[in-house]
């Protein structure tokens, strides 16, 4: 690994203070109905697990699931009821923590292929805090407290899944593509790194005040994949393409998290390339059973 150990630098020094409740927030509970937004129709996907009634189900994760977020990127723009481009602003913004790149809302594009493209361009830029970097990246998030006037999405416990095209540099993952969840006050409220490209590999971690344990899937190659985390009281289990790749059982927090999709550069990374991370959908399910009942055999 290069000097940016795991994903610590990706969120280091974030101190986002929680603010009061917002009437426009979609905060999921076990009985929350599906939040689909204006881009609810799903792009065709032969590998999409569904029930006989056609309701999407998590890939490889059995259970009695209630779909609370079904956000497909098959329109011509972001569904702003859920997503916002940029990190606490529009135009060229900072990255979370010491991300090694600026984010530009212009790098979030919809070319008409049924996905959103989060582009890294070989364009130097200067972020809001004055740092200048060699590349410019892209980020979208569902944080209801990021300065927006309403909307957003956060949840406590459940399965978060995304279908993502990972860019390549040779036979390795290029740059720092990521799908993750974050609480309002880092690291006290946790950070769930479902997938982040680190040193060319796909890795998962869960950050809490005491650390950020996790691991990497050394066999995963760039291209289309499904990434998911099953966050339950006391544990988070990670699934890549419907197969379990690991679990974490220490330091699991219980505060609501919002979702982030990002593509960028890491401090010390040597595998950067101007390219696109593509996202077909993001979904969240919660158990229809009480949490204790779900955990019983």
C-alpha positions in Angstrom: 0.0 0.0 0.0 1.2 3.5 -0.6 1.4 6.1 2.2 -2.3 6.8 2.3 -3.0 3.9 4.6 -6.4 2.3 3.6 -9.1 4.9 3.5 -8.1 7.0 6.5 -7.0 9.9 4.4 -10.2 9.8 2.4 -12.1 11.0 5.4 -9.4 12.3 7.8 -10.2 15.6 9.5 -13.8 15.6 8.6 -15.8 17.1 11.5 -19.3 17.6 10.1 -21.6 18.9 12.9 -25.1 17.4 12.9 -27.8 20.0 12.6 -31.5 19.9 13.3 -34.0 17.7 11.6 -35.0 18.7 8.0 -38.5 18.1 6.8 -37.2 17.1 3.4 -34.9 14.4 4.7 -35.7 10.8 3.7 -34.4 8.9 6.8 -35.1 5.2 6.4 -36.6 3.0 9.0 -37.7 -0.6 8.7 -41.2 0.4 7.6 -40.2 3.3 5.3 -41.7 2.9 1.8 -39.5 2.9 -1.2 -37.9 6.3 -2.1 -37.4 6.2 -5.9 -37.6 9.8 -7.0 -38.2 10.9 -10.6 -35.7 8.4 -12.1 -37.4 5.3 -10.6 -37.5 3.2 -13.7 -34.6 0.7 -13.7 -32.3 0.1 -16.5 -32.4 -3.4 -17.9 -29.8 -5.6 -16.0 -29.8 -9.4 -16.6 -27.8 -9.9 -13.4 -30.4 -8.0 -11.3 -31.9 -10.4 -8.6 -35.6 -9.9 -8.4 -38.6 -11.6 -6.8 -41.3 -13.2 -8.8 -43.2 -9.9 -8.5 -40.3 -8.0 -10.0 -39.0 -6.3 -6.8 -35.2 -6.0 -6.8 -33.5 -8.0 -4.1 -29.9 -7.7 -2.8 -27.4 -9.9 -4.7 -26.5 -12.9 -2.7 -28.0 -11.7 0.6 -31.0 -13.7 1.7 -33.6 -12.2 3.9 -37.0 -10.6 4.2 -36.1 -7.2 2.7 -38.0 -4.0 2.3 -36.7 -1.8 -0.5 -36.4 1.8 0.9 -34.2 3.4 -1.8 -34.2 2.6 -5.5 -32.2 5.2 -7.3 -31.4 4.5 -11.0 -29.2 6.9 -13.0 -31.0 6.3 -16.3 -32.2 9.9 -16.8 -30.5 13.0 -18.1 -29.6 14.6 -14.7 -29.3 13.8 -11.0 -32.4 13.3 -9.0 -31.9 16.2 -6.7 -34.5 14.9 -4.3 -31.7 12.4 -3.3 -28.3 13.4 -4.8 -26.1 16.5 -5.0 -22.9 16.9 -6.9 -19.8 18.3 -5.1 -18.6 18.3 -1.5 -20.6 20.9 0.4 -20.9 23.2 -2.6 -21.1 23.4 -6.4 -18.6 24.1 -9.1 -15.0 23.1 -8.0 -15.2 21.9 -4.4 -12.9 20.3 -1.8 -12.7 16.6 -1.2 -13.6 14.8 2.0 -10.5 15.1 4.3 -7.2 15.0 2.5 -8.5 13.5 -0.8 -5.7 14.6 -3.0 -8.1 16.0 -5.6 -10.7 18.7 -6.2 -14.2 17.8 -7.2 -16.1 19.4 -10.0 -19.9 19.2 -10.6 -19.1 19.5 -14.3 -17.5 16.1 -14.1 -20.8 14.5 -13.2 -22.3 13.6 -16.6 -25.2 11.7 -18.2 -24.1 10.6 -21.7 -27.3 8.6 -22.3 -26.0 5.0 -21.6 -28.3 4.5 -18.6 -25.6 5.4 -16.1 -24.1 8.5 -14.4 -20.4 9.1 -15.2 -18.1 10.3 -12.4 -15.2 11.5 -14.5 -11.6 12.2 -13.5 -10.0 14.6 -15.9 -6.3 15.5 -16.3 -7.1 19.1 -15.6 -5.3 20.8 -12.7 -7.6 22.6 -10.3 -7.6 24.6 -7.0 -10.1 23.6 -4.3 -12.0 25.9 -2.0 -9.4 25.6 0.7 -6.6 26.7 -1.7 -5.0 23.3 -2.5 -4.0 22.7 -6.1 -4.0 19.2 -7.6 -3.0 17.6 -10.9 -6.4 16.0 -11.6 -10.1 17.0 -11.1 -12.6 14.4 -9.9 -16.3 14.0 -9.3 -18.5 13.2 -6.3 -22.2 12.9 -5.5 -23.8 12.4 -2.1 -27.1 12.1 -0.4 -26.2 14.1 2.7 -29.4 15.9 3.9 -27.2 18.3 5.8 -24.7 19.4 3.1 -26.2 22.9 2.7 -29.1 21.9 0.4 -32.5 23.4 1.0 -34.2 20.0 1.2 -34.1 16.3 0.3 -31.3 13.8 0.7 -31.3 10.3 2.1 -29.8 8.6 5.1 -30.5 5.3 6.8 -29.6 3.2 9.9 -29.0 -0.5 9.3 -29.7 -2.4 6.2 -28.1 -3.4 2.8 -26.7 -0.7 0.6 -25.9 -1.9 -2.9 -24.6 -0.2 -6.1 -23.8 -1.5 -9.6 -20.6 0.2 -10.7 -18.2 0.2 -13.6 -14.6 0.4 -12.1 -12.1 2.2 -14.4 -8.8 0.4 -15.3 -5.2 1.3 -15.5 -3.7 -1.7 -17.1 -5.1 -4.7 -15.2 -5.5 -2.7 -12.0 -8.2 -0.4 -10.7 -7.4 3.2 -11.7 -7.3 6.0 -9.1 -9.6 6.1 -6.1 -13.2 5.1 -7.1 -15.4 4.6 -4.1 -18.9 3.8 -2.8 -19.3 4.6 0.9 -21.5 5.7 3.7 -20.7 8.4 6.2 -22.2 9.8 9.4 -22.6 13.4 10.3 -19.7 13.6 12.8 -16.6 11.7 11.7 -15.4 9.3 13.0 -17.9 9.1 15.9 -20.8 8.3 13.7 -18.8 5.8 11.5 -17.8 5.5 7.9 -18.7 2.4 5.9 -16.4 2.0 2.9 -18.3 -0.6 0.8 -15.7 -0.4 -2.0 -12.8 1.9 -2.6 -10.0 1.4 -5.0 -6.7 1.4 -3.1 -3.3 0.7 -4.8 -5.2 -1.0 -7.6 -7.4 -3.3 -5.5 -11.0 -3.2 -4.3 -11.1 -2.7 -0.5 -13.7 -2.4 2.3 -13.3 -0.8 5.7 -15.4 0.4 8.6 -14.1 3.4 10.5 -14.9 4.3 14.1 -13.1 6.4 16.7 -10.7 3.6 17.4 -9.7 2.7 13.9 -10.7 1.4 10.5 -10.4 -2.4 10.1 -11.0 -4.0 6.7 -9.4 -5.9 3.8 -9.2 -6.0 0.0 -10.3 -8.4 -2.7 -7.1 -9.1 -4.6 -8.9 -11.0 -7.3 -11.4 -8.4 -8.5 -10.6 -6.8 -11.8 -11.8 -3.5 -13.3 -15.2 -3.5 -15.1 -18.8 -3.9 -14.0 -19.5 -5.2 -10.5 -22.1 -5.1 -7.8 -20.9 -4.0 -4.3 -22.9 -4.2 -1.1 -22.7 -4.0 2.6 -25.1 -5.5 5.1 -25.0 -3.2 8.1 -26.6 -4.7 11.2 -26.1 -4.1 15.0 -22.6 -5.2 15.8 -21.5 -6.3 12.4 -21.1 -5.2 8.7 -20.8 -7.9 6.0 -19.5 -7.1 2.6 -20.5 -8.7 -0.7 -18.9 -8.3 -4.1 -21.0 -9.6 -7.1 -23.2 -11.5 -4.6 -20.4 -13.3 -2.8 -19.3 -12.6 0.7 -15.8 -11.1 0.8 -15.5 -10.2 4.5 -17.1 -8.9 7.7 -16.3 -6.6 10.5 -17.6 -7.0 14.0 -15.7 -4.3 16.0 -16.5 -0.6 16.4 -19.8 -0.8 14.5 -21.7 2.5 15.0 -25.4 3.0 15.0 -25.9 6.6 13.8 -27.6 7.3 10.5 -25.4 7.4 7.4 -25.8 9.1 4.0 -24.3 7.7 0.8 -21.4 8.9 -1.3 -20.1 7.9 -4.8 -16.8 9.4 -5.8 -14.0 9.1 -8.3 -10.7 10.8 -7.6 -7.0 10.7 -6.8 -5.3 9.7 -3.6 -2.3 11.2 -1.9 0.7 9.1 -3.0 -1.3 7.2 -5.6 0.7 6.0 -8.7 -2.1 4.4 -10.6 -4.0 7.5 -11.7 -5.6 7.8 -15.1 -8.2 10.2 -16.5 -11.3 7.9 -16.8 -14.9 7.4 -15.7 -16.5 5.5 -12.9 -20.0 4.6 -14.1 -23.0 3.9 -11.8 -26.2 2.2 -12.9 -28.1 2.3 -9.6 -27.9 2.6 -5.8 -30.4 0.7 -3.6 -31.0 0.3 0.1 -33.0 -2.4 1.8 -34.0 -2.9 5.4 -35.2 -6.0 7.1 -39.0 -6.4 7.3 -38.3 -8.3 10.5 -37.3 -6.9 13.9 -33.5 -6.7 14.1 -33.3 -9.4 16.9 -35.5 -11.8 14.9 -33.4 -11.4 11.7 -30.2 -12.3 13.6 -31.7 -15.6 14.9 -31.0 -18.8 13.0 
